[in-house]
Amino acid sequence: MKKILIFIFIISMSIGLVSCRNKTYEELYEDYSMYLEEQQTLYDGYINFINEISSTTLKSVVSIEANFLTDGIQNIGSGAVIDEDDLYYYVLTNHHVISYQSSVSNSIYVNNYVNDAIIAEVLFSDASYDLAFLRIAKNIEVTVFDMNINEISSNIDLVVIGYPSNQNHAITMGYFIEYRNVSVDSSNPLINQVNFPVLISSVPVKSGSSGSAIMNHDFELVGLIFAGRFQNGNEISTDSYAIPADKIIEFLELNGYGGLSS
């Protein structure tokens, strides 16, 4: 995102400077064409990145509908497909997405990128990690994320993909800030039980982005969004908070799941 903003600034300045010298249209067009040629590698990188997201990575992110029939409540969130075997895909989402007060949803559906729906089973869930692990039968088309558990370096570009408030395929970009314990300003007590350093990024998220995947530019999952810093009642956050990938692995191992190869 920073590169894009810098590029826009350079273009604006270039146009302003050349116009002050009263260049002809043909000269301006030649300057512009030369600039595009010089920046072709950068443009090709952006194009390939977007193509990869739209053709493959979007299929690794799902939406979650958790229904609490006795309470008349429905939670909407996102999830990331992180593993598979011969019969099932395995989906990670937030504990607070599939939980309401002290109850776990008695009806959970996973929807893929073309809105095919399938019922999900909760294998285990933990408020102290704000994570829940689900499985679905292999009856819908999804793909599986690779995961990167290494600590992220400062200012590395990151991307969030999810389904906030029923918005399909929401993609936002930013960069890594730090790992730190946070206190979330939320009326939902289930969100405030995480007591370890989380992944903080500048990637903006909307209210309802819980369970969205956050990945690096190698399309590897580095965390799962669980909250954000929303100021002055804004629906879009200034920062986003994610459960880091190493804590996801820790959560799985503590609950006896050893299926991930990485």
C-alpha positions in Angstrom: 0.0 0.0 0.0 2.9 2.4 0.8 4.4 1.6 -2.6 1.2 2.4 -4.3 0.8 5.7 -2.5 4.4 6.6 -3.4 3.8 5.7 -7.0 0.7 7.9 -7.1 2.7 10.8 -5.6 5.4 10.4 -8.1 3.0 10.4 -11.0 1.3 13.5 -9.7 4.5 15.3 -9.3 5.8 14.3 -12.7 2.6 15.5 -14.4 2.8 18.8 -12.5 6.5 19.4 -13.4 6.2 18.5 -17.0 3.1 20.7 -17.4 5.1 23.7 -16.1 7.5 23.3 -19.0 4.6 23.4 -21.5 5.4 20.0 -23.1 3.2 18.9 -26.0 0.8 16.1 -25.7 3.1 13.8 -27.7 6.0 14.6 -25.3 3.8 13.9 -22.2 2.6 10.6 -23.7 6.2 9.6 -24.5 7.2 10.4 -20.9 4.3 8.4 -19.5 5.0 5.5 -21.8 8.7 5.4 -20.8 7.6 5.5 -17.1 5.2 2.6 -17.6 8.0 0.6 -19.4 10.4 1.3 -16.5 7.8 0.2 -13.9 6.7 -2.9 -15.8 8.2 -5.3 -13.3 6.4 -3.5 -10.4 3.1 -3.6 -12.3 3.5 -7.2 -13.2 4.1 -8.0 -9.6 0.9 -6.3 -8.6 -1.1 -8.0 -11.3 0.3 -11.4 -10.5 -0.5 -10.8 -6.8 -4.1 -9.9 -7.5 -4.6 -12.8 -9.9 -3.3 -15.2 -7.3 -5.7 -13.9 -4.7 -8.7 -14.1 -7.0 -7.9 -17.5 -8.5 -6.6 -19.4 -5.4 -6.4 -17.6 -2.1 -10.0 -16.5 -2.0 -11.0 -20.2 -2.0 -9.1 -20.7 1.3 -11.3 -18.1 3.1 -14.9 -18.9 4.1 -17.8 -17.2 5.8 -19.3 -18.7 9.0 -22.9 -18.6 10.1 -23.5 -19.6 13.7 -27.1 -19.9 14.8 -28.2 -20.0 18.5 -31.7 -21.3 18.0 -32.9 -21.1 21.6 -31.7 -17.5 21.9 -32.8 -16.3 18.4 -29.2 -15.1 17.8 -27.0 -15.5 14.7 -23.3 -14.6 14.5 -21.6 -13.9 11.2 -17.9 -14.2 10.8 -15.1 -15.6 8.6 -12.7 -18.5 8.7 -9.6 -19.9 7.1 -9.2 -23.5 5.7 -5.9 -24.7 7.2 -5.9 -28.5 6.7 -7.5 -31.5 5.0 -7.6 -35.2 5.0 -9.4 -37.8 2.8 -12.8 -37.0 4.2 -12.8 -33.5 5.6 -11.5 -29.9 5.4 -10.5 -28.2 8.6 -11.5 -24.6 9.3 -10.2 -22.1 11.8 -12.4 -19.3 13.2 -12.8 -17.3 16.4 -14.3 -18.8 19.6 -16.5 -15.7 19.9 -17.9 -16.3 16.4 -19.3 -19.7 17.3 -20.2 -18.8 20.9 -22.7 -16.6 22.5 -22.4 -15.9 26.3 -21.7 -19.4 27.7 -23.2 -21.4 24.8 -21.7 -22.9 21.7 -23.8 -22.7 18.5 -26.0 -25.6 17.8 -26.1 -24.9 14.1 -23.0 -23.7 12.2 -22.7 -23.4 8.4 -19.6 -22.7 6.3 -20.0 -20.9 3.0 -17.3 -20.9 0.3 -16.4 -18.2 -2.2 -19.4 -18.9 -4.4 -21.7 -19.2 -1.4 -22.1 -23.0 -1.4 -23.1 -23.9 2.2 -22.3 -26.9 4.3 -22.9 -27.7 7.9 -19.9 -27.7 10.2 -18.9 -29.6 13.3 -17.0 -28.0 16.1 -14.0 -30.2 17.1 -12.8 -27.9 19.9 -12.8 -24.2 20.9 -11.0 -22.1 23.5 -11.8 -18.6 24.7 -8.3 -18.0 26.0 -7.0 -18.3 22.4 -10.3 -16.9 20.9 -10.0 -19.8 18.4 -12.4 -22.6 17.3 -11.5 -25.5 15.1 -14.2 -26.9 12.8 -14.5 -29.6 10.2 -16.6 -29.9 7.1 -17.2 -32.7 4.6 -15.4 -32.4 1.3 -18.6 -31.5 -0.5 -17.8 -27.9 -1.4 -14.8 -26.4 -3.3 -12.2 -24.7 -1.1 -8.4 -24.7 -1.0 -6.0 -25.0 2.0 -3.7 -22.2 3.3 0.0 -22.8 3.9 0.9 -21.4 7.3 4.0 -19.4 8.3 4.8 -19.5 12.0 7.9 -17.4 11.9 7.9 -14.0 13.5 7.3 -11.1 11.1 9.8 -8.4 10.5 8.9 -4.7 10.9 6.9 -3.1 8.1 6.3 -6.3 6.1 3.3 -5.9 3.9 0.2 -7.9 4.9 -3.2 -8.6 3.4 -6.6 -9.4 5.1 -9.3 -11.3 3.4 -12.7 -12.0 4.9 -16.5 -11.6 4.8 -17.2 -8.6 7.2 -20.9 -8.0 7.7 -21.8 -10.3 4.8 -19.5 -8.4 2.4 -18.0 -10.9 0.0 -14.3 -11.1 -0.6 -13.3 -8.0 1.3 -9.5 -7.4 0.7 -7.5 -4.8 2.6 -3.8 -4.1 2.8 -1.3 -2.7 5.2 1.8 -3.6 7.1 3.0 -5.3 10.2 3.5 -3.1 13.3 4.4 -5.3 16.3 3.5 -8.1 18.6 2.0 -6.9 21.9 -0.7 -7.7 24.5 -3.8 -5.6 23.8 -7.0 -4.7 25.6 -9.9 -4.6 23.3 -12.7 -2.1 23.7 -15.6 -4.4 23.3 -18.9 -5.2 25.1 -18.4 -8.9 24.3 -16.5 -10.5 27.2 -15.4 -13.4 25.0 -13.1 -11.1 23.0 -11.1 -9.9 26.0 -9.7 -13.3 27.3 -6.6 -13.4 25.1 -3.6 -12.9 27.3 -0.6 -13.1 25.1 1.1 -10.8 22.5 -1.0 -10.6 19.3 -0.1 -9.6 15.8 -0.8 -5.9 15.3 -1.0 -4.5 11.8 -2.1 -1.3 10.0 -4.5 -3.4 7.8 -7.9 -1.8 8.3 -10.8 -4.1 9.0 -14.5 -3.5 9.4 -16.8 -4.4 12.2 -17.7 -8.1 11.7 -14.2 -9.1 10.4 -13.7 -11.7 13.1 -12.1 -14.8 11.7 -10.7 -13.2 8.6 -7.3 -14.5 7.3 -4.2 -12.3 7.5 -1.5 -13.3 5.1 1.9 -12.3 3.8 2.8 -11.6 0.2 3.7 -15.3 -0.2 0.0 -16.1 0.4 0.9 -17.8 3.7 -1.4 -17.5 6.7 0.3 -15.6 9.5 -2.7 -15.1 11.8 -6.4 -14.9 12.3 -8.2 -11.5 12.9 -10.1 -11.4 16.2 -10.5 -7.7 16.8 -9.4 -4.2 15.8 -8.9 -0.7 17.2 -12.0 1.3 16.4 -12.0 5.0 17.3 -14.9 7.4 17.7 -17.5 4.9 16.6 -16.0 4.4 13.2 -16.9 1.1 11.4 -13.4 0.8 10.0 -10.4 0.2 12.3 -7.1 2.1 12.5 -5.3 -1.1 13.5 -6.2 -4.8 13.4 -5.4 -7.5 15.9 -4.7 -11.2 15.0 -4.0 -14.4 16.8 -0.4 -15.2 15.5 0.2 -18.4 13.6 2.5 -19.9 16.3 -0.4 -19.5 18.8 -2.7 -21.2 16.3 -0.3 -24.2 16.2 -0.1 -24.1 20.0 -3.9 -24.1 20.3 -4.1 -27.1 18.0 -1.4 -29.1 19.8 -2.9 -28.5 23.2 -6.2 -29.9 22.0 -4.5 -33.0 20.6 -4.6 -32.2 16.9 -1.4 -33.1 15.1 -2.6 -33.1 11.5 -0.7 -30.0 10.3 2.6 -30.9 8.7 4.2 -27.5 9.3 
